Amino acid sequence: MAIWRHRARGAASTLAIGVVLALAACASEPEALPAGVTVTLQQLRSDVAERTAQVRVANASDDDLRIARIELRDDWFTGAVVRERDSTVRAGRTVDLRIALPPSACEGEPDAAERRSTLVIATRDGAEYRVAAADPLGFITDLHARECLAHDVAAVAALSWGGFTPSPPGSPATLRLDVAPAGGAESLRIVEVRPTNLLQFGADSSEPLRVGLEVDGTGEAASVAVPLVPLRCDAHAVQEDKRGTVFTIGVETAAGEGLIEVPVDEEERARMLTWVADWCGFG
């Protein structure tokens, strides 16, 4: 299920965007980097959990590039990213410079066609270069969609995992999904819960668990009983588990549809892993 999100905007917003675009058209064009130097945005797998990214600077010129400051200005973040640290990229080298990402902007942000994303590179000799930020993997687009879908869901209801009831070997345990309306005017639909790399919903099926629960922001609290059995029974998988109790939930909101992650808290996670070990016979 693809994650997407779209918000309609009124005439006032359209007019404001038009004014901004008109002013931008009068501004100077982005300055080119020195010949042979390119910069791109990258997000490594290790960056995802910490919400960081890398500004990859490739210096194919004959001169060292001495960077004093990097700024990322993107309309889909709540503020600019500023990295003020001296970094030298030697001639012929490529260096990844880490930046911390601000929260995604999920209220009144422009659509993709109007979004601006700019990198500013300032050097120690006083030069400043302003270029369009290249994101070849599109990770900011994906991040914005995920976080703003979660934002839209939270405006309607808080989703959390409640009590876990273990079971004897051969029988399913039960994990309770609690739905607490947040008082918002919108509604959402909880479509399904997907299995993890460690847990599924039936001994002979790794299919998603269909839910189909309609949730109103001003409605009553609700809960869904989710049956669980181990997907695998090797001790190594349990001992090394990191994602086995992070469930992906398919949702539909007024702004879009997609997937959000709802992890089990640490106390319940420990109980669930102990249950898996007992259920599988190596506890």
Buried (B, 14 or more C-beta within 10 A) or exposed (E): BEBEBEBEBEEEEEEBBEEBEEEEEEEEEBEEBBEBBEBBBBBEEEBEEEBBBBBBBBBEBEEEBBBBBBBBBBBBBEEEBEBEEEBEBEEEEEBEBEBEBBEBBBEEBBEEEBBBBBBBBBBEEEBEBBBEBEBEEEBBBEBBBBBBBBBBBBBBBEBBBBEBEBBEEEEBBBBBBBBBBBEBEBBBBBBBBBBBEBBBBEEEEEEBBEBEBEBBBEBEEBEBEBBBBBBBBEEEBBEEBEEBBBBBBBBBBBBBBBBBEBEBEEEBBEBBBEBBBBBBEEE
